[in-house]
Amino acid sequence: MRKLIATATSALAVAIALLAGTGSAQAEPASVVNTASRAPGYEYYDWYWTIGNCTYAGQQLMRKDPSIITYKCSQSAYKTWYLYLLR
């Protein structure tokens, strides 16, 4: 029963992502990224469902990669969060 619920939940999440136009982070066209939120020098890294996940990923990347000066999370029109890195 738990496996059935987990499978259904996963399928629902994928369907919602596809309907929202987010799909996979790698397949997302650059034109979808909210260009108004980008600052000069920042590079797009990935997208996340929540600000908490985005912030956590930014902090982890800063710990692992000394070339990253800072990061920022910006909400998209699809209510997902984009992570930008400044190197």
Rosetta blueprint (number, residue, H / E / L):
1 M L
2 R H
3 K H
4 L H
5 I H
6 A H
7 T H
8 A H
9 T H
10 S H
11 A H
12 L H
13 A H
14 V H
15 A H
16 I H
17 A H
18 L H
19 L H
20 A H
21 G L
22 T L
23 G L
24 S L
25 A L
26 Q L
27 A L
28 E L
29 P L
30 A H
31 S H
32 V H
33 V L
34 N L
35 T H
36 A H
37 S H
38 R L
39 A L
40 P L
41 G L
42 Y E
43 E E
44 Y E
45 Y E
46 D E
47 W E
48 Y E
49 W L
50 T L
51 I H
52 G H
53 N H
54 C H
55 T H
56 Y H
57 A H
58 G H
59 Q H
60 Q H
61 L H
62 M H
63 R H
64 K H
65 D L
66 P L
67 S L
68 I L
69 I L
70 T E
71 Y E
72 K E
73 C E
74 S E
75 Q E
76 S L
77 A L
78 Y L
79 K L
80 T L
81 W E
82 Y E
83 L E
84 Y E
85 L E
86 L E
87 R L
